[in-house]
Amino acid sequence: MVESTTQQRPLTGWDKPDLDLSNAQWQSSSRGLGDVQIAFVEGFIAMRNGGSPQSPSLIFTPAEWGAFVSGAREGEFDLT
């Protein structure tokens, strides 16, 4: 298998730090039944696909996380 590296540029307006998630304590969602995992790191919430932990993680501020969870509870997001 050939490995390739792509250069990613930060998004315009991206104000989140490049967090070191290598030692994060990941917690499974849905009482361990789902593939989504979250970790609390340096005041931010990281979310990743537990079935593919090497994939990029989404990083939320506490306010963004609150809005995401609120929307999910109201059915705005399909978390399955």
All heavy atoms as a GROMACS GRO file, in nm:
protein
  611
    1MET      N    1   0.084  -0.117   0.000
    1MET     CA    2   0.000   0.000   0.000
    1MET      C    3   0.089   0.124   0.000
    1MET      O    4   0.182   0.135   0.078
    1MET     CB    5  -0.090  -0.002   0.122
    1MET     CG    6  -0.174   0.123   0.134
    1MET     SD    7  -0.257   0.130   0.294
    1MET     CE    8  -0.421   0.093   0.244
    2VAL      N    9   0.060   0.219  -0.084
    2VAL     CA   10   0.137   0.342  -0.095
    2VAL      C   11   0.071   0.448  -0.008
    2VAL      O   12  -0.049   0.469  -0.015
    2VAL     CB   13   0.142   0.391  -0.241
    2VAL    CG1   14   0.212   0.524  -0.250
    2VAL    CG2   15   0.210   0.287  -0.328
    3GLU      N   16   0.151   0.514   0.073
    3GLU     CA   17   0.098   0.621   0.157
    3GLU      C   18   0.116   0.753   0.084
    3GLU      O   19   0.214   0.774   0.015
    3GLU     CB   20   0.171   0.626   0.290
    3GLU     CG   21   0.141   0.508   0.379
    3GLU     CD   22   0.204   0.524   0.516
    3GLU    OE1   23   0.215   0.637   0.564
    3GLU    OE2   24   0.242   0.421   0.572
    4SER      N   25   0.018   0.839   0.100
    4SER     CA   26   0.029   0.972   0.041
    4SER      C   27  -0.002   1.075   0.148
    4SER      O   28  -0.076   1.049   0.241
    4SER     CB   29  -0.066   0.987  -0.078
    4SER     OG   30  -0.199   0.981  -0.033
    5THR      N   31   0.055   1.190   0.132
    5THR     CA   32   0.032   1.299   0.226
    5THR      C   33  -0.025   1.417   0.150
    5THR      O   34   0.026   1.453   0.044
    5THR     CB   35   0.165   1.342   0.293
    5THR    OG1   36   0.223   1.227   0.354
    5THR    CG2   37   0.143   1.450   0.395
    6THR      N   38  -0.131   1.473   0.203
    6THR     CA   39  -0.188   1.592   0.142
    6THR      C   40  -0.169   1.708   0.237
    6THR      O   41  -0.176   1.693   0.357
    6THR     CB   42  -0.339   1.574   0.112
    6THR    OG1   43  -0.406   1.545   0.235
    6THR    CG2   44  -0.362   1.463   0.012
    7GLN      N   45  -0.143   1.822   0.181
    7GLN     CA   46  -0.126   1.943   0.260
    7GLN      C   47  -0.262   2.005   0.282
    7GLN      O   48  -0.333   2.036   0.187
    7GLN     CB   49  -0.036   2.040   0.183
    7GLN     CG   50   0.011   2.157   0.264
    7GLN     CD   51   0.132   2.121   0.348
    7GLN    OE1   52   0.194   2.020   0.326
    7GLN    NE2   53   0.164   2.204   0.443
    8GLN      N   54  -0.301   2.021   0.407
    8GLN     CA   55  -0.428   2.085   0.437
    8GLN      C   56  -0.402   2.226   0.489
    8GLN      O   57  -0.320   2.246   0.576
    8GLN     CB   58  -0.506   2.006   0.542
    8GLN     CG   59  -0.556   1.874   0.492
    8GLN     CD   60  -0.643   1.804   0.595
    8GLN    OE1   61  -0.651   1.844   0.710
    8GLN    NE2   62  -0.708   1.698   0.553
    9ARG      N   63  -0.475   2.321   0.433
    9ARG     CA   64  -0.463   2.458   0.479
    9ARG      C   65  -0.575   2.486   0.578
    9ARG      O   66  -0.687   2.438   0.560
    9ARG     CB   67  -0.472   2.554   0.360
    9ARG     CG   68  -0.347   2.551   0.276
    9ARG     CD   69  -0.359   2.642   0.160
    9ARG     NE   70  -0.420   2.561   0.053
    9ARG     CZ   71  -0.486   2.609  -0.050
    9ARG    NH1   72  -0.502   2.736  -0.063
    9ARG    NH2   73  -0.537   2.529  -0.140
   10PRO      N   74  -0.551   2.566   0.682
   10PRO     CA   75  -0.657   2.600   0.776
   10PRO      C   76  -0.770   2.674   0.705
   10PRO      O   77  -0.747   2.748   0.609
   10PRO     CB   78  -0.589   2.691   0.878
   10PRO     CG   79  -0.443   2.682   0.852
   10PRO     CD   80  -0.425   2.627   0.715
   11LEU      N   81  -0.890   2.651   0.752
   11LEU     CA   82  -1.004   2.721   0.696
   11LEU      C   83  -1.001   2.868   0.736
   11LEU      O   84  -0.952   2.902   0.844
   11LEU     CB   85  -1.134   2.658   0.749
   11LEU     CG   86  -1.157   2.512   0.714
   11LEU    CD1   87  -1.281   2.460   0.786
   11LEU    CD2   88  -1.173   2.494   0.565
   12THR      N   89  -1.054   2.954   0.652
   12THR     CA   90  -1.061   3.094   0.684
   12THR      C   91  -1.150   3.111   0.806
   12THR      O   92  -1.259   3.055   0.813
   12THR     CB   93  -1.120   3.173   0.565
   12THR    OG1   94  -1.037   3.150   0.452
   12THR    CG2   95  -1.127   3.321   0.594
   13GLY      N   96  -1.103   3.184   0.904
   13GLY     CA   97  -1.180   3.206   1.025
   13GLY      C   98  -1.166   3.094   1.128
   13GLY      O   99  -1.230   3.095   1.231
   14TRP      N  100  -1.082   2.996   1.099
   14TRP     CA  101  -1.062   2.883   1.189
   14TRP      C  102  -0.984   2.934   1.310
   14TRP      O  103  -0.869   2.969   1.299
   14TRP     CB  104  -0.986   2.772   1.117
   14TRP     CG  105  -0.965   2.649   1.199
   14TRP    CD1  106  -0.852   2.613   1.263
   14TRP    CD2  107  -1.059   2.545   1.224
   14TRP    NE1  108  -0.869   2.493   1.326
   14TRP    CE2  109  -0.996   2.449   1.304
   14TRP    CE3  110  -1.191   2.524   1.186
   14TRP    CZ2  111  -1.060   2.333   1.348
   14TRP    CZ3  112  -1.254   2.408   1.229
   14TRP    CH2  113  -1.189   2.315   1.308
   15ASP      N  114  -1.046   2.935   1.426
   15ASP     CA  115  -0.981   2.991   1.544
   15ASP      C  116  -0.956   2.886   1.652
   15ASP      O  117  -0.940   2.918   1.768
   15ASP     CB  118  -1.065   3.106   1.601
   15ASP     CG  119  -1.206   3.062   1.636
   15ASP    OD1  120  -1.246   2.949   1.603
   15ASP    OD2  121  -1.278   3.142   1.698
   16LYS      N  122  -0.952   2.761   1.612
   16LYS     CA  123  -0.930   2.653   1.708
   16LYS      C  124  -0.785   2.606   1.698
   16LYS      O  125  -0.727   2.602   1.591
   16LYS     CB  126  -1.025   2.538   1.681
   16LYS     CG  127  -1.169   2.580   1.703
   16LYS     CD  128  -1.266   2.474   1.663
   16LYS     CE  129  -1.403   2.532   1.672
   16LYS     NZ  130  -1.485   2.504   1.559
   17PRO      N  131  -0.728   2.572   1.813
   17PRO     CA  132  -0.588   2.527   1.810
   17PRO      C  133  -0.576   2.389   1.748
   17PRO      O  134  -0.674   2.314   1.739
   17PRO     CB  135  -0.550   2.524   1.957
   17PRO     CG  136  -0.679   2.500   2.029
   17PRO     CD  137  -0.784   2.570   1.947
   18ASP      N  138  -0.456   2.357   1.708
   18ASP     CA  139  -0.426   2.222   1.659
   18ASP      C  140  -0.401   2.136   1.783
   18ASP      O  141  -0.292   2.135   1.839
   18ASP     CB  142  -0.303   2.226   1.568
   18ASP     CG  143  -0.274   2.093   1.504
   18ASP    OD1  144  -0.366   2.007   1.499
   18ASP    OD2  145  -0.161   2.074   1.457
   19LEU      N  146  -0.505   2.068   1.829
   19LEU     CA  147  -0.498   1.993   1.954
   19LEU      C  148  -0.422   1.862   1.937
   19LEU      O  149  -0.435   1.795   1.835
   19LEU     CB  150  -0.639   1.962   2.005
   19LEU     CG  151  -0.728   2.080   2.038
   19LEU    CD1  152  -0.868   2.033   2.076
   19LEU    CD2  153  -0.668   2.164   2.148
   20ASP      N  154  -0.347   1.824   2.039
   20ASP     CA  155  -0.281   1.694   2.042
   20ASP      C  156  -0.379   1.596   2.102
   20ASP      O  157  -0.407   1.599   2.222
   20ASP     CB  158  -0.154   1.702   2.127
   20ASP     CG  159  -0.081   1.568   2.136
   20ASP    OD1  160  -0.123   1.470   2.068
   20ASP    OD2  161   0.016   1.560   2.212
   21LEU      N  162  -0.435   1.509   2.019
   21LEU     CA  163  -0.536   1.413   2.063
   21LEU      C  164  -0.477   1.275   2.091
   21LEU      O  165  -0.551   1.181   2.120
   21LEU     CB  166  -0.647   1.402   1.957
   21LEU     CG  167  -0.719   1.533   1.925
   21LEU    CD1  168  -0.818   1.511   1.812
   21LEU    CD2  169  -0.787   1.591   2.047
   22SER      N  170  -0.344   1.264   2.085
   22SER     CA  171  -0.280   1.133   2.099
   22SER      C  172  -0.302   1.071   2.237
   22SER      O  173  -0.304   0.949   2.250
   22SER     CB  174  -0.132   1.142   2.067
   22SER     OG  175  -0.066   1.231   2.155
   23ASN      N  176  -0.317   1.152   2.339
   23ASN     CA  177  -0.338   1.100   2.475
   23ASN      C  178  -0.479   1.126   2.526
   23ASN      O  179  -0.505   1.114   2.646
   23ASN     CB  180  -0.236   1.161   2.572
   23ASN     CG  181  -0.096   1.115   2.542
   23ASN    OD1  182  -0.074   0.998   2.513
   23ASN    ND2  183  -0.001   1.207   2.546
   24ALA      N  184  -0.571   1.162   2.437
   24ALA     CA  185  -0.709   1.192   2.477
   24ALA      C  186  -0.777   1.065   2.530
   24ALA      O  187  -0.749   0.955   2.484
   24ALA     CB  188  -0.787   1.247   2.359
   25GLN      N  189  -0.864   1.085   2.627
   25GLN     CA  190  -0.943   0.974   2.681
   25GLN      C  191  -1.078   0.976   2.612
   25GLN      O  192  -1.167   1.053   2.648
   25GLN     CB  193  -0.956   0.986   2.832
   25GLN     CG  194  -0.825   0.971   2.903
   25GLN     CD  195  -0.840   0.977   3.054
   25GLN    OE1  196  -0.949   0.979   3.108
   25GLN    NE2  197  -0.728   0.980   3.122
   26TRP      N  198  -1.092   0.892   2.512
   26TRP     CA  199  -1.212   0.888   2.429
   26TRP      C  200  -1.323   0.812   2.499
   26TRP      O  201  -1.299   0.709   2.560
   26TRP     CB  202  -1.181   0.824   2.294
   26TRP     CG  203  -1.087   0.908   2.213
   26TRP    CD1  204  -0.953   0.895   2.205
   26TRP    CD2  205  -1.121   1.020   2.132
   26TRP    NE1  206  -0.900   0.992   2.123
   26TRP    CE2  207  -1.002   1.070   2.077
   26TRP    CE3  208  -1.240   1.083   2.100
   26TRP    CZ2  209  -0.998   1.179   1.992
   26TRP    CZ3  210  -1.237   1.192   2.015
   26TRP    CH2  211  -1.118   1.239   1.962
   27GLN      N  212  -1.445   0.864   2.489
   27GLN     CA  213  -1.563   0.802   2.548
   27GLN      C  214  -1.660   0.770   2.436
   27GLN      O  215  -1.684   0.853   2.348
   27GLN     CB  216  -1.629   0.898   2.648
   27GLN     CG  217  -1.538   0.942   2.759
   27GLN     CD  218  -1.602   1.051   2.844
   27GLN    OE1  219  -1.722   1.065   2.849
   27GLN    NE2  220  -1.518   1.129   2.911
   28SER      N  221  -1.718   0.652   2.442
   28SER     CA  222  -1.815   0.612   2.340
   28SER      C  223  -1.951   0.674   2.367
   28SER      O  224  -1.990   0.694   2.482
   28SER     CB  225  -1.831   0.460   2.337
   28SER     OG  226  -1.712   0.400   2.294
   29SER      N  227  -2.021   0.704   2.262
   29SER     CA  228  -2.157   0.756   2.273
   29SER      C  229  -2.256   0.641   2.283
   29SER      O  230  -2.218   0.524   2.272
   29SER     CB  231  -2.190   0.841   2.150
   29SER     OG  232  -2.193   0.758   2.037
   30SER      N  233  -2.379   0.673   2.300
   30SER     CA  234  -2.488   0.575   2.298
   30SER      C  235  -2.462   0.455   2.389
   30SER      O  236  -2.489   0.342   2.353
   30SER     CB  237  -2.514   0.526   2.155
   30SER     OG  238  -2.538   0.632   2.070
   31ARG      N  239  -2.406   0.484   2.505
   31ARG     CA  240  -2.378   0.377   2.602
   31ARG      C  241  -2.290   0.268   2.541
   31ARG      O  242  -2.307   0.150   2.566
   31ARG     CB  243  -2.508   0.320   2.656
   31ARG     CG  244  -2.590   0.424   2.728
   31ARG     CD  245  -2.715   0.364   2.786
   31ARG     NE  246  -2.792   0.471   2.846
   31ARG     CZ  247  -2.919   0.489   2.827
   31ARG    NH1  248  -2.989   0.407   2.753
   31ARG    NH2  249  -2.982   0.589   2.885
   32GLY      N  250  -2.200   0.309   2.454
   32GLY     CA  251  -2.106   0.214   2.394
   32GLY      C  252  -2.158   0.143   2.271
   32GLY      O  253  -2.088   0.062   2.213
   33LEU      N  254  -2.280   0.175   2.227
   33LEU     CA  255  -2.339   0.106   2.112
   33LEU      C  256  -2.308   0.174   1.980
   33LEU      O  257  -2.319   0.112   1.875
   33LEU     CB  258  -2.491   0.095   2.130
   33LEU     CG  259  -2.538   0.022   2.256
   33LEU    CD1  260  -2.690   0.029   2.267
   33LEU    CD2  261  -2.491  -0.122   2.256
   34GLY      N  262  -2.272   0.300   1.983
   34GLY     CA  263  -2.248   0.374   1.860
   34GLY      C  264  -2.102   0.381   1.824
   34GLY      O  265  -2.015   0.339   1.900
   35ASP      N  266  -2.075   0.435   1.709
   35ASP     CA  267  -1.938   0.448   1.661
   35ASP      C  268  -1.876   0.583   1.694
   35ASP      O  269  -1.758   0.602   1.675
   35ASP     CB  270  -1.932   0.429   1.509
   35ASP     CG  271  -1.950   0.285   1.469
   35ASP    OD1  272  -1.918   0.197   1.550
   35ASP    OD2  273  -1.996   0.261   1.356
   36VAL      N  274  -1.957   0.677   1.742
   36VAL     CA  275  -1.907   0.811   1.770
   36VAL      C  276  -1.841   0.813   1.908
   36VAL      O  277  -1.894   0.759   2.004
   36VAL     CB  278  -2.021   0.915   1.765
   36VAL    CG1  279  -1.972   1.052   1.807
   36VAL    CG2  280  -2.081   0.920   1.626
   37GLN      N  281  -1.723   0.875   1.914
   37GLN     CA  282  -1.651   0.891   2.040
   37GLN      C  283  -1.620   1.038   2.061
   37GLN      O  284  -1.596   1.110   1.964
   37GLN     CB  285  -1.521   0.812   2.040
   37GLN     CG  286  -1.540   0.663   2.030
   37GLN     CD  287  -1.407   0.589   2.022
   37GLN    OE1  288  -1.310   0.640   1.969
   37GLN    NE2  289  -1.404   0.468   2.077
   38ILE      N  290  -1.619   1.082   2.188
   38ILE     CA  291  -1.583   1.220   2.219
   38ILE      C  292  -1.474   1.220   2.324
   38ILE      O  293  -1.457   1.125   2.401
   38ILE     CB  294  -1.704   1.304   2.267
   38ILE    CG1  295  -1.762   1.246   2.396
   38ILE    CG2  296  -1.810   1.313   2.158
   38ILE    CD1  297  -1.862   1.338   2.462
   39ALA      N  298  -1.399   1.330   2.327
   39ALA     CA  299  -1.296   1.353   2.428
   39ALA      C  300  -1.295   1.502   2.461
   39ALA      O  301  -1.323   1.586   2.375
   39ALA     CB  302  -1.159   1.310   2.377
   40PHE      N  303  -1.265   1.532   2.585
   40PHE     CA  304  -1.254   1.670   2.630
   40PHE      C  305  -1.105   1.703   2.643
   40PHE      O  306  -1.034   1.641   2.721
   40PHE     CB  307  -1.326   1.686   2.765
   40PHE     CG  308  -1.471   1.651   2.756
   40PHE    CD1  309  -1.515   1.523   2.789
   40PHE    CD2  310  -1.564   1.744   2.712
   40PHE    CE1  311  -1.649   1.489   2.779
   40PHE    CE2  312  -1.699   1.711   2.702
   40PHE     CZ  313  -1.741   1.583   2.735
   41VAL      N  314  -1.060   1.800   2.562
   41VAL     CA  315  -0.917   1.831   2.554
   41VAL      C  316  -0.900   1.983   2.555
   41VAL      O  317  -0.951   2.052   2.466
   41VAL     CB  318  -0.854   1.772   2.426
   41VAL    CG1  319  -0.706   1.805   2.417
   41VAL    CG2  320  -0.875   1.622   2.418
   42GLU      N  321  -0.830   2.032   2.655
   42GLU     CA  322  -0.792   2.174   2.663
   42GLU      C  323  -0.911   2.268   2.644
   42GLU      O  324  -0.901   2.370   2.576
   42GLU     CB  325  -0.682   2.206   2.562
   42GLU     CG  326  -0.554   2.128   2.584
   42GLU     CD  327  -0.447   2.159   2.483
   42GLU    OE1  328  -0.446   2.270   2.426
   42GLU    OE2  329  -0.362   2.070   2.459
   43GLY      N  330  -1.026   2.236   2.702
   43GLY     CA  331  -1.143   2.322   2.693
   43GLY      C  332  -1.225   2.305   2.567
   43GLY      O  333  -1.320   2.378   2.545
   44PHE      N  334  -1.189   2.212   2.482
   44PHE     CA  335  -1.262   2.185   2.359
   44PHE      C  336  -1.318   2.043   2.364
   44PHE      O  337  -1.275   1.961   2.445
   44PHE     CB  338  -1.171   2.198   2.236
   44PHE     CG  339  -1.126   2.339   2.210
   44PHE    CD1  340  -1.011   2.388   2.271
   44PHE    CD2  341  -1.198   2.421   2.127
   44PHE    CE1  342  -0.968   2.517   2.249
   44PHE    CE2  343  -1.156   2.552   2.103
   44PHE     CZ  344  -1.041   2.600   2.165
   45ILE      N  345  -1.413   2.014   2.277
   45ILE     CA  346  -1.470   1.881   2.266
   45ILE      C  347  -1.432   1.828   2.128
   45ILE      O  348  -1.456   1.892   2.026
   45ILE     CB  349  -1.624   1.881   2.280
   45ILE    CG1  350  -1.663   1.932   2.420
   45ILE    CG2  351  -1.679   1.741   2.262
   45ILE    CD1  352  -1.687   2.078   2.428
   46ALA      N  353  -1.367   1.712   2.126
   46ALA     CA  354  -1.329   1.647   2.001
   46ALA      C  355  -1.424   1.530   1.977
   46ALA      O  356  -1.462   1.460   2.070
   46ALA     CB  357  -1.185   1.598   2.008
   47MET      N  358  -1.464   1.510   1.853
   47MET     CA  359  -1.553   1.400   1.818
   47MET      C  360  -1.490   1.325   1.701
   47MET      O  361  -1.440   1.387   1.607
   47MET     CB  362  -1.691   1.452   1.778
   47MET     CG  363  -1.791   1.342   1.750
   47MET     SD  364  -1.961   1.403   1.730
   47MET     CE  365  -1.950   1.492   1.576
   48ARG      N  366  -1.492   1.192   1.709
   48ARG     CA  367  -1.435   1.112   1.601
   48ARG      C  368  -1.520   0.988   1.576
   48ARG      O  369  -1.605   0.951   1.656
   48ARG     CB  370  -1.292   1.070   1.635
   48ARG     CG  371  -1.284   0.961   1.741
   48ARG     CD  372  -1.142   0.920   1.767
   48ARG     NE  373  -1.134   0.812   1.864
   48ARG     CZ  374  -1.023   0.760   1.911
   48ARG    NH1  375  -0.907   0.809   1.870
   48ARG    NH2  376  -1.025   0.662   1.998
   49ASN      N  377  -1.492   0.924   1.464
   49ASN     CA  378  -1.555   0.798   1.428
   49ASN      C  379  -1.476   0.688   1.498
   49ASN      O  380  -1.362   0.661   1.463
   49ASN     CB  381  -1.552   0.781   1.276
   49ASN     CG  382  -1.610   0.650   1.230
   49ASN    OD1  383  -1.636   0.559   1.308
   49ASN    ND2  384  -1.632   0.639   1.100
   50GLY      N  385  -1.537   0.622   1.596
   50GLY     CA  386  -1.470   0.518   1.671
   50GLY      C  387  -1.434   0.398   1.586
   50GLY      O  388  -1.340   0.325   1.616
   51GLY      N  389  -1.507   0.376   1.477
   51GLY     CA  390  -1.477   0.265   1.388
   51GLY      C  391  -1.358   0.294   1.298
   51GLY      O  392  -1.303   0.205   1.235
   52SER      N  393  -1.319   0.421   1.291
   52SER     CA  394  -1.206   0.464   1.209
   52SER      C  395  -1.131   0.575   1.282
   52SER      O  396  -1.131   0.690   1.239
   52SER     CB  397  -1.259   0.512   1.074
   52SER     OG  398  -1.154   0.544   0.988
   53PRO      N  399  -1.070   0.542   1.398
   53PRO     CA  400  -1.009   0.646   1.481
   53PRO      C  401  -0.895   0.724   1.417
   53PRO      O  402  -0.860   0.831   1.464
   53PRO     CB  403  -0.961   0.569   1.605
   53PRO     CG  404  -0.954   0.427   1.564
   53PRO     CD  405  -1.053   0.409   1.453
   54GLN      N  406  -0.838   0.674   1.310
   54GLN     CA  407  -0.731   0.746   1.242
   54GLN      C  408  -0.785   0.859   1.155
   54GLN      O  409  -0.709   0.945   1.111
   54GLN     CB  410  -0.645   0.650   1.158
   54GLN     CG  411  -0.712   0.597   1.034
   54GLN     CD  412  -0.810   0.482   1.059
   54GLN    OE1  413  -0.835   0.442   1.172
   54GLN    NE2  414  -0.865   0.428   0.952
   55SER      N  415  -0.914   0.862   1.131
   55SER     CA  416  -0.976   0.968   1.052
   55SER      C  417  -0.972   1.100   1.130
   55SER      O  418  -0.963   1.099   1.252
   55SER     CB  419  -1.120   0.934   1.020
   55SER     OG  420  -1.126   0.819   0.939
   56PRO      N  421  -0.982   1.212   1.060
   56PRO     CA  422  -0.980   1.341   1.130
   56PRO      C  423  -1.095   1.354   1.230
   56PRO      O  424  -1.202   1.299   1.210
   56PRO     CB  425  -0.997   1.443   1.016
   56PRO     CG  426  -0.954   1.371   0.893
   56PRO     CD  427  -0.989   1.226   0.915
   57SER      N  428  -1.067   1.426   1.336
   57SER     CA  429  -1.167   1.453   1.439
   57SER      C  430  -1.228   1.590   1.416
   57SER      O  431  -1.162   1.681   1.365
   57SER     CB  432  -1.103   1.450   1.577
   57SER     OG  433  -1.049   1.324   1.604
   58LEU      N  434  -1.353   1.606   1.456
   58LEU     CA  435  -1.418   1.737   1.456
   58LEU      C  436  -1.390   1.801   1.591
   58LEU      O  437  -1.396   1.735   1.695
   58LEU     CB  438  -1.569   1.723   1.437
   58LEU     CG  439  -1.616   1.664   1.305
   58LEU    CD1  440  -1.766   1.640   1.309
   58LEU    CD2  441  -1.582   1.758   1.192
   59ILE      N  442  -1.362   1.930   1.592
   59ILE     CA  443  -1.333   2.002   1.715
   59ILE      C  444  -1.442   2.107   1.735
   59ILE      O  445  -1.473   2.183   1.644
   59ILE     CB  446  -1.195   2.072   1.709
   59ILE    CG1  447  -1.085   1.973   1.670
   59ILE    CG2  448  -1.165   2.142   1.840
   59ILE    CD1  449  -1.063   1.860   1.768
   60PHE      N  450  -1.500   2.107   1.855
   60PHE     CA  451  -1.607   2.200   1.890
   60PHE      C  452  -1.565   2.286   2.009
   60PHE      O  453  -1.500   2.236   2.101
   60PHE     CB  454  -1.733   2.123   1.935
   60PHE     CG  455  -1.798   2.039   1.830
   60PHE    CD1  456  -1.758   1.908   1.810
   60PHE    CD2  457  -1.902   2.088   1.753
   60PHE    CE1  458  -1.819   1.827   1.716
   60PHE    CE2  459  -1.963   2.008   1.658
   60PHE     CZ  460  -1.922   1.877   1.638
   61THR      N  461  -1.607   2.412   2.009
   61THR     CA  462  -1.599   2.492   2.131
   61THR      C  463  -1.716   2.447   2.218
   61THR      O  464  -1.810   2.382   2.168
   61THR     CB  465  -1.614   2.643   2.102
   61THR    OG1  466  -1.746   2.666   2.050
   61THR    CG2  467  -1.508   2.694   2.004
   62PRO      N  468  -1.716   2.480   2.347
   62PRO     CA  469  -1.831   2.443   2.430
   62PRO      C  470  -1.964   2.496   2.376
   62PRO      O  471  -2.065   2.425   2.378
   62PRO     CB  472  -1.797   2.502   2.567
   62PRO     CG  473  -1.647   2.498   2.570
   62PRO     CD  474  -1.606   2.533   2.429
   63ALA      N  475  -1.966   2.617   2.324
   63ALA     CA  476  -2.090   2.673   2.268
   63ALA      C  477  -2.134   2.597   2.143
   63ALA      O  478  -2.253   2.569   2.125
   63ALA     CB  479  -2.070   2.821   2.235
   64GLU      N  480  -2.039   2.564   2.056
   64GLU     CA  481  -2.072   2.486   1.937
   64GLU      C  482  -2.124   2.348   1.974
   64GLU      O  483  -2.219   2.298   1.913
   64GLU     CB  484  -1.949   2.472   1.846
   64GLU     CG  485  -1.905   2.600   1.781
   64GLU     CD  486  -1.769   2.588   1.714
   64GLU    OE1  487  -1.687   2.504   1.755
   64GLU    OE2  488  -1.745   2.667   1.621
   65TRP      N  489  -2.062   2.286   2.074
   65TRP     CA  490  -2.105   2.153   2.118
   65TRP      C  491  -2.248   2.160   2.172
   65TRP      O  492  -2.330   2.075   2.141
   65TRP     CB  493  -2.009   2.098   2.223
   65TRP     CG  494  -2.048   1.961   2.270
   65TRP    CD1  495  -2.102   1.929   2.390
   65TRP    CD2  496  -2.038   1.840   2.196
   65TRP    NE1  497  -2.126   1.794   2.396
   65TRP    CE2  498  -2.088   1.737   2.279
   65TRP    CE3  499  -1.992   1.809   2.068
   65TRP    CZ2  500  -2.093   1.604   2.237
   65TRP    CZ3  501  -1.998   1.676   2.028
   65TRP    CH2  502  -2.047   1.576   2.111
   66GLY      N  503  -2.276   2.261   2.252
   66GLY     CA  504  -2.411   2.277   2.306
   66GLY      C  505  -2.515   2.292   2.195
   66GLY      O  506  -2.622   2.231   2.201
   67ALA      N  507  -2.483   2.370   2.094
   67ALA     CA  508  -2.575   2.388   1.981
   67ALA      C  509  -2.592   2.257   1.904
   67ALA      O  510  -2.702   2.223   1.862
   67ALA     CB  511  -2.524   2.499   1.889
   68PHE      N  512  -2.483   2.183   1.885
   68PHE     CA  513  -2.489   2.056   1.814
   68PHE      C  514  -2.577   1.957   1.889
   68PHE      O  515  -2.666   1.894   1.830
   68PHE     CB  516  -2.347   1.999   1.797
   68PHE     CG  517  -2.344   1.861   1.737
   68PHE    CD1  518  -2.363   1.844   1.602
   68PHE    CD2  519  -2.323   1.750   1.816
   68PHE    CE1  520  -2.361   1.716   1.546
   68PHE    CE2  521  -2.321   1.622   1.762
   68PHE     CZ  522  -2.340   1.606   1.626
   69VAL      N  523  -2.554   1.942   2.019
   69VAL     CA  524  -2.632   1.848   2.099
   69VAL      C  525  -2.779   1.889   2.104
   69VAL      O  526  -2.868   1.805   2.091
   69VAL     CB  527  -2.572   1.834   2.241
   69VAL    CG1  528  -2.663   1.754   2.333
   69VAL    CG2  529  -2.435   1.769   2.234
   70SER      N  530  -2.804   2.018   2.121
   70SER     CA  531  -2.942   2.066   2.122
   70SER      C  532  -3.012   2.035   1.991
   70SER      O  533  -3.126   1.988   1.989
   70SER     CB  534  -2.943   2.217   2.149
   70SER     OG  535  -3.075   2.267   2.146
   71GLY      N  536  -2.944   2.060   1.880
   71GLY     CA  537  -3.001   2.029   1.749
   71GLY      C  538  -3.026   1.881   1.731
   71GLY      O  539  -3.127   1.839   1.676
   72ALA      N  540  -2.934   1.800   1.780
   72ALA     CA  541  -2.950   1.654   1.769
   72ALA      C  542  -3.071   1.607   1.848
   72ALA      O  543  -3.148   1.522   1.803
   72ALA     CB  544  -2.823   1.584   1.817
   73ARG      N  545  -3.090   1.662   1.966
   73ARG     CA  546  -3.204   1.624   2.050
   73ARG      C  547  -3.336   1.663   1.986
   73ARG      O  548  -3.436   1.597   2.006
   73ARG     CB  549  -3.193   1.689   2.187
   73ARG     CG  550  -3.089   1.623   2.273
   73ARG     CD  551  -3.085   1.681   2.411
   73ARG     NE  552  -2.985   1.613   2.492
   73ARG     CZ  553  -2.911   1.672   2.583
   73ARG    NH1  554  -2.927   1.799   2.610
   73ARG    NH2  555  -2.823   1.603   2.650
   74GLU      N  556  -3.334   1.770   1.908
   74GLU     CA  557  -3.456   1.816   1.840
   74GLU      C  558  -3.474   1.746   1.705
   74GLU      O  559  -3.565   1.779   1.631
   74GLU     CB  560  -3.449   1.968   1.822
   74GLU     CG  561  -3.455   2.043   1.954
   74GLU     CD  562  -3.433   2.191   1.937
   74GLU    OE1  563  -3.424   2.240   1.822
   74GLU    OE2  564  -3.424   2.260   2.040
   75GLY      N  565  -3.387   1.652   1.673
   75GLY     CA  566  -3.399   1.577   1.548
   75GLY      C  567  -3.335   1.643   1.429
   75GLY      O  568  -3.353   1.600   1.316
   76GLU      N  569  -3.259   1.750   1.451
   76GLU     CA  570  -3.195   1.821   1.341
   76GLU      C  571  -3.083   1.739   1.277
   76GLU      O  572  -3.051   1.759   1.160
   76GLU     CB  573  -3.140   1.954   1.393
   76GLU     CG  574  -3.087   2.044   1.284
   76GLU     CD  575  -3.047   2.179   1.337
   76GLU    OE1  576  -3.099   2.222   1.441
   76GLU    OE2  577  -2.961   2.242   1.273
   77PHE      N  578  -3.022   1.647   1.353
   77PHE     CA  579  -2.912   1.566   1.302
   77PHE      C  580  -2.947   1.418   1.313
   77PHE      O  581  -3.008   1.374   1.409
   77PHE     CB  582  -2.785   1.592   1.384
   77PHE     CG  583  -2.741   1.735   1.382
   77PHE    CD1  584  -2.774   1.818   1.487
   77PHE    CD2  585  -2.668   1.785   1.276
   77PHE    CE1  586  -2.734   1.951   1.486
   77PHE    CE2  587  -2.628   1.916   1.275
   77PHE     CZ  588  -2.660   1.999   1.380
   78ASP      N  589  -2.906   1.342   1.215
   78ASP     CA  590  -2.922   1.197   1.220
   78ASP      C  591  -2.789   1.140   1.266
   78ASP      O  592  -2.691   1.141   1.192
   78ASP     CB  593  -2.960   1.143   1.082
   78ASP     CG  594  -2.977   0.992   1.081
   78ASP    OD1  595  -2.968   0.930   1.189
   78ASP    OD2  596  -2.998   0.937   0.973
   79LEU      N  597  -2.784   1.092   1.389
   79LEU     CA  598  -2.660   1.044   1.446
   79LEU      C  599  -2.638   0.894   1.426
   79LEU      O  600  -2.546   0.837   1.481
   79LEU     CB  601  -2.654   1.077   1.596
   79LEU     CG  602  -2.661   1.224   1.630
   79LEU    CD1  603  -2.663   1.243   1.780
   79LEU    CD2  604  -2.544   1.298   1.570
   80THR      N  605  -2.720   0.831   1.347
   80THR     CA  606  -2.705   0.686   1.328
   80THR      C  607  -2.609   0.654   1.216
   80THR      O  608  -2.576   0.731   1.134
   80THR     CB  609  -2.840   0.618   1.297
   80THR    OG1  610  -2.897   0.679   1.181
   80THR    CG2  611  -2.932   0.633   1.416
   0.00000   0.00000   0.00000
